[in-house]
């Protein structure tokens, strides 16, 4: 595998959608460093990724990555924009389930060493998501 080609897509398809949390250890390095602002209570390292996935899968059990595009891969870096959809059927950051369908974006950039993610930079549009579930005024 050259650079990080396909790691982000595997993460969203197999981990986020499919719930395969064991794959996090295969895709991520023990020295993984997260640069995205953490969610309340989110630990660092690979445990932080598990927390992130569990938080979203618990709140949006039907979560899908509707679009993963474009994937840009060069050297040891990979970046993409992802459109996520799901139904708010579980608590999310203290907000009780609303049954509302959401669609929000995330942008991810990773650095890969020896086939594993060692760093991640990302932005998740939590404002748009919170507006859709009525937690924040539009």
Secondary structure, DSSP 8 states (H G I E B T S, - for coil): --TTTTHHHHIIIIIIIT--TTHHHHHEEEEEEE-S---TT--SHHHHHHHHHHHHHHH-TT-EEEEEEEEEEETTEEEEEEEEEEE--S-BTTB-----EEEEEEEEEEEEETTEEEEEEEEE-HHHHHHHTTSS--
